[in-house]
């Protein structure tokens, strides 16, 4: 039960952050417009594998399976070429890959920290 609450919380946080990015786009802000344009892809590619990791229970094979989630997001970004009223952007592809890389780094740090605590 607690696992589902974590997953729900992570997904709610991702949606909230995406909403905040949309709000910053609509108002005059000090944020760089380029960063605001690629941030939703980064958020999705970090938080979805994180939710998947919690769903799987943080097992070791998550790093072998999480790239499939990131690849699905990557394919979605490419498919926007064919979706009417969708915007394809190469920078979104790069942001998706960077979010996946950031997830991998955070996951490795968490795993090494967790293994040092269990000693």
C-alpha positions in Angstrom: 0.0 0.0 0.0 2.8 2.4 0.9 4.5 1.7 -2.4 1.4 2.9 -4.3 1.4 6.1 -2.2 5.0 6.8 -3.2 4.2 6.2 -6.8 1.1 8.4 -6.6 3.1 11.1 -4.9 5.9 11.0 -7.5 3.5 11.3 -10.3 1.6 14.1 -8.6 4.9 15.9 -8.1 5.7 15.5 -11.8 2.3 16.8 -12.9 2.7 19.7 -10.4 6.1 20.6 -11.7 4.9 20.5 -15.3 2.0 22.8 -14.4 4.4 25.2 -12.7 6.6 25.2 -15.9 3.4 26.0 -17.9 2.6 28.9 -15.6 6.1 30.3 -15.9 5.8 30.2 -19.7 2.6 32.3 -19.5 4.0 35.1 -17.4 7.1 37.1 -17.8 9.7 35.3 -15.7 13.4 35.5 -15.2 13.8 31.9 -16.3 15.4 31.2 -19.7 12.7 30.4 -22.2 14.8 27.6 -23.7 15.0 25.9 -20.3 11.2 26.2 -19.8 10.6 24.7 -23.2 12.7 21.5 -22.5 12.0 21.1 -18.8 8.8 19.0 -19.2 10.7 16.4 -21.1 13.4 16.3 -18.5 10.8 16.1 -15.7 9.0 13.2 -17.4 12.2 11.2 -18.1 13.3 11.5 -14.5 10.1 10.9 -12.6 8.6 8.1 -14.7 11.6 5.8 -14.3 11.6 6.8 -10.6 8.0 5.7 -10.2 8.8 2.5 -12.1 11.7 1.9 -9.8 9.5 2.2 -6.7 6.9 0.0 -8.4 9.5 -2.7 -9.0 10.7 -2.4 -5.4 14.2 -1.0 -6.1 15.5 -4.3 -7.4 18.9 -4.4 -9.1 17.4 -5.1 -12.5 15.7 -1.7 -12.5 18.7 -0.1 -14.3 18.3 -2.7 -17.0 14.5 -2.1 -17.4 14.3 1.7 -16.7 15.9 2.5 -20.1 12.9 1.0 -21.7 10.7 3.6 -20.0 13.1 6.3 -21.2 13.1 4.8 -24.7 9.3 4.9 -24.7 9.5 8.6 -23.9 12.1 9.1 -26.6 9.8 7.3 -29.1 6.9 9.6 -28.0 9.1 12.6 -28.7 9.9 11.3 -32.2 6.3 10.4 -32.9 5.3 14.1 -32.4 6.5 14.5 -36.0 3.4 12.7 -37.1 0.9 14.0 -34.5 -1.3 16.8 -35.6 -0.8 20.0 -33.5 2.2 18.5 -31.7 5.6 20.2 -31.7 8.7 18.2 -32.5 11.9 19.6 -31.1 15.4 18.0 -31.2 16.1 19.7 -27.8 13.3 17.7 -26.3 15.0 14.5 -27.4 18.2 15.7 -25.7 16.4 16.7 -22.6 14.7 13.3 -22.4 18.0 11.6 -22.6 19.6 13.9 -20.0 16.6 13.3 -17.7 17.2 9.5 -18.1 20.9 10.0 -17.4 20.2 12.1 -14.3 17.8 9.3 -13.1 20.6 6.7 -13.6 23.1 8.8 -11.7 20.6 9.4 -8.8 19.7 5.7 -8.7 23.4 4.7 -8.5 24.1 7.2 -5.7 21.0 6.0 -3.8 22.0 2.3 -4.2 25.5 3.0 -3.1 24.3 5.1 -0.1 21.8 2.4 0.8 24.4 -0.4 0.6 26.8 1.6 2.8 24.1 2.1 5.4 23.3 -1.7 5.5 27.0 -2.6 6.4 
